[in-house]
Amino acid sequence: MALKELILKNRSYRRFYQDEKIEYDTLKELVDLARLSASGANRQPLKYILSNEPEKNGKIFKHLKWAGYLKDWDGPQDGERPSAYIIVLGDKRISTNFLWDHGIACQSILLGATEKGLGGCMFGSVNKKALMEDLNIPDTFEVLVVIALGKPKEKVFLEEVDETGDIKYWRDENQVHYVPKRKLDDIILDI
C-alpha cells in the first residue's frame, strides 16, 4: 500500500469490533515500528504498556475521554470498544523532555496498524493519574498518550472545510463520521 493511501485510511476510529482480538505479538510488532522511528537526540525515552485482555482493557477504557466535539456521546458501547491498547509512557529517568517523540511513535504505530487492516485513535485526553494508579505504573514514568486499537466498525470520510471554516468532526444519522480538512492551498503560505 502506498504511503498516501495508508495516510488516507489512517483515521481516528472510535467504534470497533470488540470481539476481533489483536494478538500480543501484533502489538509488539507495532511498538517495534515506533522503536525504529526517529527520537529527539536519540534518547529513546519512550516505554510502552500493551493490553489485549478484556479486564486490563476495561481499566484503561474508563480513563479515556472520547470525541470532544460529540457532546452527546460518551464513547463506544460494550461490543464496540477497542480490543487492544498501547499506552505510551515517557521514562523520566532518561529524560524529562519527550519533545515530539511520542507523536512520531504514534504515527508509526497507527500507520502499521492501518497496513494490517486495523484502526486506532490517539488519546491525549486521559485521566492520567487514575490510570497510573489502576495499572500500578511507577511515578518514574509519565503517561503521554493512549492508543486505542481494533478492527474499525465505522466509516470515516474526509470532507473539505466549508465556507464557515468549521473544523469540528460530526456524525450523520447513520453514525457515519465526517472529518473536515482544510484545503491544501489554505495551509501553504506564499511568503
TORPA-4810 file (N, C-alpha, C, O; in nm, 3 decimals):
<nodes>
NODE_1_0.085_-0.118_0.000_0.000_0.000_0.000_0.090_0.124_0.000_0.184_0.133_0.079_M
NODE_2_0.060_0.218_-0.087_0.137_0.342_-0.095_0.116_0.425_0.032_0.013_0.414_0.098_A
NODE_3_0.215_0.508_0.063_0.209_0.589_0.185_0.085_0.678_0.190_0.019_0.686_0.293_L
NODE_4_0.052_0.746_0.080_-0.065_0.835_0.081_-0.193_0.755_0.109_-0.280_0.802_0.180_K
NODE_5_-0.203_0.635_0.053_-0.321_0.550_0.078_-0.329_0.511_0.226_-0.437_0.509_0.284_E
NODE_6_-0.214_0.478_0.286_-0.211_0.447_0.430_-0.258_0.567_0.512_-0.337_0.553_0.605_L
NODE_7_-0.208_0.685_0.477_-0.245_0.806_0.550_-0.394_0.835_0.536_-0.459_0.873_0.634_I
NODE_8_-0.449_0.816_0.416_-0.592_0.839_0.396_-0.678_0.739_0.474_-0.788_0.774_0.518_L
NODE_9_-0.630_0.618_0.492_-0.705_0.517_0.568_-0.681_0.527_0.718_-0.758_0.471_0.797_K
NODE_10_-0.577_0.597_0.758_-0.543_0.611_0.900_-0.625_0.724_0.960_-0.577_0.837_0.970_N
NODE_11_-0.746_0.695_1.001_-0.837_0.791_1.061_-0.844_0.766_1.212_-0.793_0.666_1.261_R
NODE_12_-0.907_0.856_1.283_-0.933_0.834_1.426_-1.064_0.757_1.438_-1.172_0.815_1.434_S
NODE_13_-1.052_0.626_1.452_-1.169_0.540_1.467_-1.204_0.531_1.615_-1.117_0.522_1.701_Y
NODE_14_-1.335_0.534_1.643_-1.381_0.532_1.782_-1.480_0.419_1.810_-1.526_0.404_1.923_R
NODE_15_-1.513_0.341_1.709_-1.600_0.225_1.728_-1.536_0.106_1.657_-1.490_0.118_1.543_R
NODE_16_-1.534_-0.008_1.726_-1.460_-0.125_1.677_-1.543_-0.252_1.693_-1.643_-0.255_1.764_F
NODE_17_-1.498_-0.357_1.626_-1.550_-0.492_1.650_-1.471_-0.545_1.770_-1.362_-0.600_1.756_Y
NODE_18_-1.528_-0.527_1.887_-1.458_-0.557_2.012_-1.415_-0.703_2.021_-1.313_-0.733_2.084_Q
NODE_19_-1.491_-0.794_1.960_-1.458_-0.936_1.970_-1.347_-0.979_1.872_-1.305_-1.095_1.874_D
NODE_20_-1.301_-0.888_1.788_-1.189_-0.916_1.696_-1.058_-0.892_1.772_-1.009_-0.779_1.778_E
NODE_21_-1.004_-0.997_1.829_-0.884_-0.986_1.914_-0.761_-0.948_1.832_-0.743_-0.993_1.719_K
NODE_22_-0.678_-0.866_1.891_-0.547_-0.833_1.834_-0.444_-0.910_1.918_-0.439_-0.896_2.040_I
NODE_23_-0.364_-0.989_1.852_-0.265_-1.071_1.922_-0.158_-0.983_1.985_-0.124_-0.876_1.935_E
NODE_24_-0.105_-1.031_2.096_0.001_-0.960_2.168_0.122_-0.938_2.077_0.184_-0.831_2.080_Y
NODE_25_0.156_-1.039_1.995_0.269_-1.026_1.904_0.246_-0.916_1.801_0.342_-0.850_1.759_D
NODE_26_0.122_-0.895_1.761_0.091_-0.784_1.669_0.118_-0.651_1.737_0.174_-0.560_1.675_T
NODE_27_0.080_-0.638_1.864_0.108_-0.515_1.938_0.259_-0.493_1.948_0.306_-0.380_1.935_L
NODE_28_0.333_-0.599_1.971_0.480_-0.588_1.978_0.537_-0.543_1.844_0.630_-0.463_1.840_K
NODE_29_0.484_-0.595_1.734_0.529_-0.553_1.601_0.505_-0.404_1.580_0.589_-0.334_1.523_E
NODE_30_0.390_-0.356_1.626_0.359_-0.213_1.611_0.453_-0.127_1.694_0.499_-0.023_1.648_L
NODE_31_0.482_-0.171_1.816_0.576_-0.096_1.900_0.717_-0.101_1.840_0.793_-0.005_1.855_V
NODE_32_0.750_-0.209_1.773_0.881_-0.217_1.709_0.895_-0.110_1.601_1.004_-0.056_1.581_D
NODE_33_0.785_-0.079_1.530_0.789_0.030_1.432_0.822_0.162_1.502_0.899_0.243_1.450_L
NODE_34_0.763_0.184_1.618_0.792_0.305_1.696_0.938_0.305_1.742_1.005_0.408_1.738_A
NODE_35_0.985_0.190_1.786_1.124_0.178_1.834_1.224_0.216_1.726_1.328_0.275_1.755_R
NODE_36_1.192_0.182_1.601_1.282_0.207_1.489_1.270_0.349_1.434_1.348_0.389_1.348_L
NODE_37_1.171_0.424_1.483_1.148_0.561_1.434_1.245_0.659_1.500_1.316_0.626_1.594_S
NODE_38_1.245_0.780_1.446_1.333_0.885_1.498_1.301_0.919_1.642_1.187_0.903_1.688_A
NODE_39_1.402_0.968_1.714_1.387_1.010_1.853_1.477_1.132_1.875_1.593_1.131_1.833_S
NODE_40_1.423_1.236_1.940_1.500_1.357_1.967_1.629_1.324_2.041_1.627_1.261_2.146_G
NODE_41_1.743_1.368_1.985_1.876_1.343_2.040_1.903_1.192_2.058_1.995_1.153_2.129_A
NODE_42_1.821_1.110_1.992_1.830_0.964_2.001_1.826_0.914_2.146_1.886_0.812_2.178_N
NODE_43_1.756_0.987_2.232_1.748_0.946_2.373_1.663_0.821_2.392_1.688_0.741_2.483_R
NODE_44_1.561_0.804_2.306_1.472_0.688_2.313_1.410_0.671_2.453_1.423_0.566_2.516_Q
NODE_45_1.342_0.776_2.501_1.288_0.772_2.637_1.149_0.708_2.649_1.092_0.704_2.758_P
NODE_46_1.094_0.659_2.539_0.957_0.607_2.544_0.955_0.460_2.586_1.041_0.381_2.549_L
NODE_47_0.853_0.428_2.664_0.825_0.290_2.704_0.677_0.266_2.674_0.601_0.360_2.655_K
NODE_48_0.637_0.141_2.671_0.502_0.107_2.626_0.440_0.001_2.716_0.508_-0.092_2.760_Y
NODE_49_0.312_0.016_2.742_0.233_-0.088_2.807_0.134_-0.139_2.704_0.062_-0.060_2.642_I
NODE_50_0.131_-0.270_2.685_0.043_-0.332_2.586_-0.072_-0.400_2.657_-0.054_-0.460_2.763_L
NODE_51_-0.190_-0.391_2.598_-0.307_-0.456_2.657_-0.395_-0.512_2.547_-0.434_-0.442_2.454_S
NODE_52_-0.427_-0.641_2.559_-0.525_-0.703_2.469_-0.618_-0.797_2.545_-0.686_-0.880_2.485_N
NODE_53_-0.622_-0.784_2.677_-0.708_-0.866_2.762_-0.824_-0.781_2.813_-0.804_-0.667_2.855_E
NODE_54_-0.946_-0.836_2.810_-1.065_-0.759_2.847_-1.057_-0.688_2.983_-1.099_-0.573_2.994_P
NODE_55_-1.005_-0.754_3.084_-1.001_-0.691_3.217_-0.911_-0.567_3.218_-0.950_-0.462_3.268_E
NODE_56_-0.792_-0.581_3.163_-0.700_-0.468_3.157_-0.754_-0.360_3.063_-0.743_-0.241_3.092_K
NODE_57_-0.813_-0.401_2.950_-0.873_-0.304_2.859_-0.980_-0.221_2.930_-0.990_-0.101_2.908_N
NODE_58_-1.059_-0.286_3.014_-1.164_-0.216_3.089_-1.107_-0.111_3.182_-1.164_-0.003_3.199_G
NODE_59_-0.994_-0.143_3.244_-0.929_-0.047_3.333_-0.881_0.076_3.255_-0.888_0.188_3.305_K
NODE_60_-0.834_0.054_3.135_-0.785_0.165_3.052_-0.902_0.246_2.998_-0.901_0.369_3.006_I
NODE_61_-1.002_0.178_2.943_-1.117_0.243_2.880_-1.181_0.349_2.968_-1.213_0.458_2.920_F
NODE_62_-1.199_0.320_3.094_-1.272_0.412_3.182_-1.199_0.544_3.208_-1.257_0.637_3.263_K
NODE_63_-1.073_0.552_3.169_-0.995_0.674_3.192_-0.979_0.760_3.067_-0.907_0.860_3.069_H
NODE_64_-1.044_0.721_2.959_-1.033_0.795_2.833_-1.152_0.887_2.813_-1.265_0.854_2.852_L
NODE_65_-1.127_1.001_2.754_-1.234_1.095_2.721_-1.252_1.091_2.569_-1.161_1.125_2.494_K
NODE_66_-1.369_1.048_2.525_-1.396_1.017_2.385_-1.460_1.135_2.313_-1.557_1.192_2.363_W
NODE_67_-1.407_1.173_2.197_-1.470_1.261_2.098_-1.528_1.389_2.156_-1.650_1.402_2.173_A
NODE_68_-1.442_1.483_2.187_-1.483_1.609_2.248_-1.589_1.687_2.171_-1.670_1.757_2.233_G
NODE_69_-1.590_1.677_2.039_-1.689_1.751_1.960_-1.825_1.683_1.960_-1.925_1.747_1.925_Y
NODE_70_-1.831_1.557_1.998_-1.960_1.486_2.001_-2.013_1.490_2.144_-1.997_1.395_2.221_L
NODE_71_-2.075_1.601_2.177_-2.116_1.629_2.315_-2.216_1.530_2.373_-2.221_1.511_2.494_K
NODE_72_-2.297_1.466_2.288_-2.399_1.374_2.338_-2.354_1.228_2.329_-2.437_1.137_2.331_D
NODE_73_-2.223_1.205_2.320_-2.170_1.068_2.306_-2.060_1.045_2.408_-1.961_1.119_2.411_W
NODE_74_-2.076_0.943_2.492_-1.978_0.915_2.597_-1.876_0.809_2.559_-1.802_0.761_2.644_D
NODE_75_-1.872_0.774_2.433_-1.778_0.672_2.389_-1.851_0.548_2.343_-1.973_0.538_2.356_G
NODE_76_-1.776_0.453_2.290_-1.839_0.333_2.234_-1.905_0.247_2.340_-1.859_0.239_2.454_P
NODE_77_-2.013_0.183_2.300_-2.084_0.091_2.389_-2.008_-0.041_2.397_-1.921_-0.069_2.315_Q
NODE_78_-2.041_-0.120_2.498_-1.984_-0.253_2.509_-2.014_-0.327_2.379_-2.127_-0.323_2.330_D
NODE_79_-1.915_-0.394_2.323_-1.927_-0.461_2.195_-1.865_-0.380_2.083_-1.835_-0.433_1.976_G
NODE_80_-1.845_-0.248_2.107_-1.785_-0.159_2.007_-1.657_-0.093_2.059_-1.606_0.002_1.999_E
NODE_81_-1.608_-0.144_2.171_-1.489_-0.085_2.232_-1.362_-0.144_2.170_-1.366_-0.249_2.106_R
NODE_82_-1.249_-0.076_2.190_-1.123_-0.128_2.136_-1.091_-0.266_2.191_-1.125_-0.298_2.305_P
NODE_83_-1.024_-0.347_2.110_-0.983_-0.479_2.157_-0.839_-0.477_2.208_-0.790_-0.578_2.259_S
NODE_84_-0.771_-0.363_2.193_-0.634_-0.352_2.242_-0.598_-0.205_2.265_-0.662_-0.114_2.212_A
NODE_85_-0.495_-0.186_2.346_-0.442_-0.053_2.373_-0.290_-0.059_2.379_-0.231_-0.160_2.415_Y
NODE_86_-0.230_0.053_2.343_-0.088_0.075_2.369_-0.079_0.207_2.444_-0.121_0.312_2.394_I
NODE_87_-0.025_0.201_2.564_-0.004_0.321_2.644_0.140_0.363_2.622_0.233_0.285_2.642_I
NODE_88_0.159_0.488_2.579_0.292_0.541_2.554_0.335_0.621_2.677_0.267_0.715_2.719_V
NODE_89_0.447_0.583_2.732_0.500_0.645_2.854_0.633_0.712_2.825_0.709_0.668_2.739_L
NODE_90_0.661_0.819_2.897_0.793_0.879_2.896_0.866_0.833_3.020_0.815_0.844_3.132_G
NODE_91_0.987_0.783_3.001_1.069_0.737_3.114_1.149_0.857_3.165_1.245_0.899_3.102_D
NODE_92_1.106_0.912_3.280_1.168_1.033_3.335_1.310_1.009_3.384_1.383_1.104_3.411_K
NODE_93_1.351_0.883_3.395_1.490_0.853_3.432_1.583_0.878_3.314_1.703_0.900_3.332_R
NODE_94_1.527_0.876_3.193_1.607_0.900_3.073_1.601_1.048_3.034_1.703_1.107_2.998_I
NODE_95_1.483_1.107_3.040_1.464_1.247_3.001_1.334_1.298_3.062_1.243_1.221_3.090_S
NODE_96_1.327_1.428_3.081_1.200_1.488_3.124_1.141_1.572_3.012_1.036_1.633_3.029_T
NODE_97_1.207_1.574_2.897_1.158_1.646_2.781_1.142_1.544_2.668_1.239_1.504_2.604_N
NODE_98_1.017_1.503_2.644_0.991_1.398_2.546_0.971_1.454_2.406_0.945_1.380_2.311_F
NODE_99_0.983_1.587_2.396_0.977_1.655_2.268_0.864_1.604_2.183_0.749_1.604_2.226_L
NODE_100_0.893_1.561_2.065_0.795_1.514_1.967_0.798_1.363_1.953_0.730_1.307_1.867_W
NODE_101_0.878_1.296_2.035_0.897_1.152_2.021_0.766_1.074_2.017_0.749_0.986_1.932_D
NODE_102_0.673_1.105_2.107_0.550_1.026_2.111_0.462_1.052_1.990_0.387_0.963_1.951_H
NODE_103_0.468_1.170_1.930_0.393_1.196_1.807_0.447_1.111_1.693_0.371_1.051_1.617_G
NODE_104_0.579_1.106_1.681_0.641_1.023_1.577_0.609_0.876_1.602_0.572_0.804_1.509_I
NODE_105_0.622_0.832_1.726_0.596_0.692_1.760_0.452_0.653_1.731_0.425_0.547_1.675_A
NODE_106_0.358_0.740_1.769_0.216_0.710_1.747_0.183_0.702_1.599_0.107_0.614_1.557_C
NODE_107_0.238_0.792_1.521_0.212_0.788_1.377_0.266_0.657_1.318_0.201_0.596_1.233_Q
NODE_108_0.383_0.614_1.360_0.439_0.488_1.311_0.349_0.371_1.351_0.322_0.283_1.269_S
NODE_109_0.304_0.369_1.475_0.217_0.262_1.524_0.086_0.260_1.446_0.041_0.154_1.402_I
NODE_110_0.024_0.376_1.428_-0.106_0.382_1.362_-0.097_0.350_1.213_-0.188_0.288_1.157_L
NODE_111_0.011_0.391_1.147_0.028_0.353_1.006_0.051_0.202_0.994_0.000_0.139_0.902_L
NODE_112_0.126_0.145_1.087_0.145_0.000_1.088_0.015_-0.073_1.112_-0.012_-0.176_1.050_G
NODE_113_-0.067_-0.021_1.203_-0.197_-0.081_1.230_-0.286_-0.074_1.106_-0.354_-0.171_1.072_A
NODE_114_-0.284_0.039_1.039_-0.364_0.057_0.917_-0.322_-0.044_0.811_-0.406_-0.103_0.743_T
NODE_115_-0.194_-0.064_0.797_-0.141_-0.159_0.699_-0.191_-0.301_0.728_-0.205_-0.383_0.637_E
NODE_116_-0.218_-0.331_0.855_-0.266_-0.462_0.897_-0.418_-0.473_0.895_-0.474_-0.574_0.937_K
NODE_117_-0.487_-0.369_0.846_-0.633_-0.371_0.840_-0.699_-0.331_0.971_-0.818_-0.353_0.989_G
NODE_118_-0.621_-0.273_1.061_-0.673_-0.228_1.190_-0.691_-0.076_1.186_-0.654_-0.011_1.089_L
NODE_119_-0.747_-0.024_1.292_-0.762_0.120_1.305_-0.738_0.159_1.450_-0.734_0.074_1.539_G
NODE_120_-0.723_0.287_1.472_-0.696_0.330_1.608_-0.734_0.474_1.631_-0.780_0.544_1.541_G
NODE_121_-0.713_0.516_1.754_-0.739_0.654_1.793_-0.640_0.690_1.904_-0.622_0.614_1.999_C
NODE_122_-0.576_0.805_1.890_-0.484_0.855_1.991_-0.559_0.939_2.093_-0.643_1.022_2.058_M
NODE_123_-0.528_0.916_2.219_-0.592_0.992_2.327_-0.489_1.067_2.409_-0.403_1.008_2.474_F
NODE_124_-0.498_1.199_2.404_-0.421_1.282_2.495_-0.507_1.320_2.614_-0.456_1.355_2.720_G
NODE_125_-0.639_1.312_2.594_-0.734_1.345_2.699_-0.762_1.218_2.780_-0.854_1.141_2.752_S
NODE_126_-0.678_1.200_2.882_-0.678_1.079_2.965_-0.669_1.122_3.110_-0.596_1.216_3.142_V
NODE_127_-0.741_1.055_3.198_-0.722_1.077_3.341_-0.594_1.002_3.379_-0.599_0.888_3.426_N
NODE_128_-0.482_1.068_3.359_-0.352_1.003_3.369_-0.321_0.956_3.511_-0.267_0.847_3.531_K
NODE_129_-0.354_1.037_3.608_-0.324_0.999_3.747_-0.400_0.872_3.785_-0.341_0.780_3.842_K
NODE_130_-0.527_0.867_3.755_-0.609_0.750_3.789_-0.563_0.627_3.710_-0.561_0.516_3.763_A
NODE_131_-0.527_0.646_3.584_-0.478_0.535_3.503_-0.350_0.478_3.563_-0.334_0.356_3.571_L
NODE_132_-0.260_0.565_3.604_-0.135_0.519_3.666_-0.164_0.441_3.794_-0.099_0.339_3.821_M
NODE_133_-0.261_0.487_3.872_-0.297_0.416_3.995_-0.358_0.280_3.964_-0.320_0.180_4.025_E
NODE_134_-0.453_0.276_3.870_-0.520_0.150_3.836_-0.426_0.044_3.781_-0.444_-0.075_3.805_D
NODE_135_-0.324_0.088_3.707_-0.231_-0.008_3.646_-0.100_-0.020_3.722_-0.008_-0.089_3.678_L
NODE_136_-0.092_0.047_3.836_0.030_0.043_3.919_0.154_0.084_3.840_0.258_0.019_3.847_N
NODE_137_0.142_0.193_3.767_0.255_0.245_3.689_0.340_0.330_3.783_0.290_0.425_3.843_I
NODE_138_0.468_0.298_3.796_0.556_0.375_3.885_0.566_0.522_3.842_0.552_0.554_3.724_P
NODE_139_0.590_0.610_3.938_0.594_0.752_3.907_0.722_0.795_3.837_0.743_0.914_3.813_D
NODE_140_0.808_0.702_3.805_0.925_0.733_3.721_0.883_0.746_3.575_0.964_0.782_3.489_T
NODE_141_0.755_0.717_3.547_0.702_0.727_3.412_0.593_0.833_3.406_0.525_0.861_3.505_F
NODE_142_0.577_0.891_3.289_0.469_0.987_3.263_0.384_0.931_3.150_0.437_0.895_3.044_E
NODE_143_0.254_0.924_3.171_0.164_0.882_3.064_0.157_0.998_2.964_0.119_1.109_2.998_V
NODE_144_0.195_0.969_2.839_0.195_1.071_2.735_0.071_1.063_2.648_0.011_1.165_2.615_L
NODE_145_0.034_0.942_2.610_-0.080_0.922_2.521_-0.123_0.776_2.529_-0.042_0.689_2.561_V
NODE_146_-0.249_0.751_2.500_-0.301_0.614_2.491_-0.352_0.595_2.349_-0.423_0.681_2.296_V
NODE_147_-0.316_0.483_2.289_-0.366_0.449_2.155_-0.465_0.334_2.170_-0.430_0.227_2.220_I
NODE_148_-0.588_0.356_2.128_-0.689_0.251_2.123_-0.681_0.185_1.986_-0.664_0.253_1.885_A
NODE_149_-0.691_0.052_1.983_-0.677_-0.021_1.857_-0.787_-0.126_1.841_-0.838_-0.179_1.940_L
NODE_150_-0.822_-0.154_1.718_-0.919_-0.259_1.689_-0.950_-0.262_1.540_-0.895_-0.186_1.461_G
NODE_151_-1.038_-0.352_1.506_-1.088_-0.355_1.368_-1.202_-0.254_1.361_-1.302_-0.269_1.431_K
NODE_152_-1.189_-0.150_1.277_-1.290_-0.043_1.275_-1.430_-0.093_1.239_-1.449_-0.176_1.150_P
NODE_153_-1.527_-0.039_1.314_-1.668_-0.072_1.292_-1.742_0.048_1.236_-1.865_0.047_1.225_K
NODE_154_-1.670_0.150_1.201_-1.735_0.271_1.150_-1.665_0.319_1.024_-1.549_0.285_0.997_E
NODE_155_-1.737_0.398_0.949_-1.681_0.461_0.830_-1.647_0.605_0.866_-1.723_0.675_0.933_K
NODE_156_-1.529_0.647_0.819_-1.486_0.784_0.841_-1.451_0.844_0.705_-1.373_0.786_0.629_V
NODE_157_-1.511_0.959_0.675_-1.488_1.026_0.548_-1.429_1.164_0.571_-1.466_1.234_0.665_F
NODE_158_-1.337_1.200_0.483_-1.282_1.335_0.484_-1.368_1.422_0.394_-1.417_1.376_0.290_L
NODE_159_-1.385_1.548_0.433_-1.454_1.645_0.350_-1.381_1.777_0.363_-1.306_1.798_0.459_E
NODE_160_-1.401_1.866_0.267_-1.339_1.998_0.275_-1.409_2.084_0.378_-1.531_2.076_0.395_E
NODE_161_-1.332_2.165_0.448_-1.390_2.263_0.539_-1.477_2.355_0.455_-1.435_2.403_0.350_V
NODE_162_-1.599_2.380_0.502_-1.692_2.464_0.425_-1.662_2.612_0.445_-1.565_2.649_0.512_D
NODE_163_-1.745_2.695_0.385_-1.722_2.840_0.388_-1.728_2.899_0.529_-1.678_3.010_0.551_E
NODE_164_-1.789_2.828_0.625_-1.794_2.878_0.763_-1.660_2.860_0.834_-1.633_2.926_0.935_T
NODE_165_-1.576_2.771_0.782_-1.447_2.744_0.846_-1.456_2.645_0.961_-1.358_2.626_1.033_G
NODE_166_-1.572_2.582_0.980_-1.592_2.489_1.092_-1.512_2.361_1.069_-1.531_2.292_0.969_D
NODE_167_-1.423_2.330_1.162_-1.337_2.211_1.151_-1.384_2.096_1.243_-1.316_1.994_1.252_I
NODE_168_-1.498_2.113_1.310_-1.546_2.011_1.403_-1.596_1.887_1.327_-1.678_1.897_1.236_K
NODE_169_-1.542_1.770_1.369_-1.591_1.646_1.309_-1.734_1.622_1.357_-1.775_1.676_1.459_Y
NODE_170_-1.809_1.541_1.283_-1.950_1.521_1.314_-1.995_1.385_1.262_-1.924_1.321_1.184_W
NODE_171_-2.112_1.343_1.305_-2.171_1.218_1.259_-2.311_1.244_1.204_-2.384_1.329_1.254_R
NODE_172_-2.345_1.168_1.099_-2.480_1.179_1.045_-2.573_1.082_1.118_-2.532_1.015_1.213_D
NODE_173_-2.698_1.076_1.074_-2.798_0.992_1.140_-2.765_0.843_1.134_-2.820_0.765_1.212_E
NODE_174_-2.676_0.802_1.042_-2.634_0.662_1.031_-2.503_0.636_1.103_-2.443_0.529_1.087_N
NODE_175_-2.459_0.732_1.183_-2.335_0.724_1.260_-2.209_0.719_1.173_-2.105_0.670_1.216_Q
NODE_176_-2.221_0.769_1.050_-2.104_0.785_0.965_-2.031_0.910_1.013_-2.092_1.015_1.034_V
NODE_177_-1.901_0.898_1.030_-1.818_1.003_1.089_-1.754_1.086_0.977_-1.695_1.030_0.884_H
NODE_178_-1.765_1.218_0.985_-1.709_1.309_0.885_-1.605_1.399_0.950_-1.625_1.451_1.060_Y
NODE_179_-1.494_1.418_0.879_-1.384_1.498_0.931_-1.348_1.607_0.830_-1.292_1.576_0.725_V
NODE_180_-1.380_1.733_0.860_-1.344_1.843_0.769_-1.193_1.867_0.769_-1.129_1.871_0.874_P
NODE_181_-1.137_1.883_0.650_-0.995_1.913_0.633_-0.981_2.042_0.553_-1.053_2.066_0.456_K
NODE_182_-0.887_2.125_0.596_-0.861_2.249_0.523_-0.802_2.216_0.385_-0.739_2.112_0.367_R
NODE_183_-0.823_2.305_0.289_-0.768_2.288_0.155_-0.616_2.306_0.160_-0.564_2.382_0.242_K
NODE_184_-0.547_2.236_0.073_-0.401_2.245_0.068_-0.356_2.388_0.045_-0.262_2.434_0.110_L
NODE_185_-0.421_2.459_-0.045_-0.382_2.597_-0.072_-0.406_2.690_0.047_-0.345_2.797_0.054_D
NODE_186_-0.492_2.651_0.138_-0.519_2.733_0.257_-0.415_2.716_0.366_-0.410_2.796_0.460_D
NODE_187_-0.332_2.614_0.357_-0.232_2.592_0.463_-0.090_2.620_0.418_0.003_2.618_0.499_I
NODE_188_-0.072_2.646_0.289_0.062_2.682_0.238_0.068_2.833_0.225_-0.012_2.894_0.154_I
NODE_189_0.164_2.894_0.293_0.179_3.038_0.290_0.279_3.077_0.182_0.385_3.017_0.170_L
NODE_190_0.244_3.178_0.104_0.332_3.229_-0.001_0.398_3.354_0.053_0.355_3.467_0.026_D
NODE_191_0.504_3.332_0.129_0.574_3.444_0.194_0.711_3.460_0.130_0.788_3.548_0.169_I
</nodes>
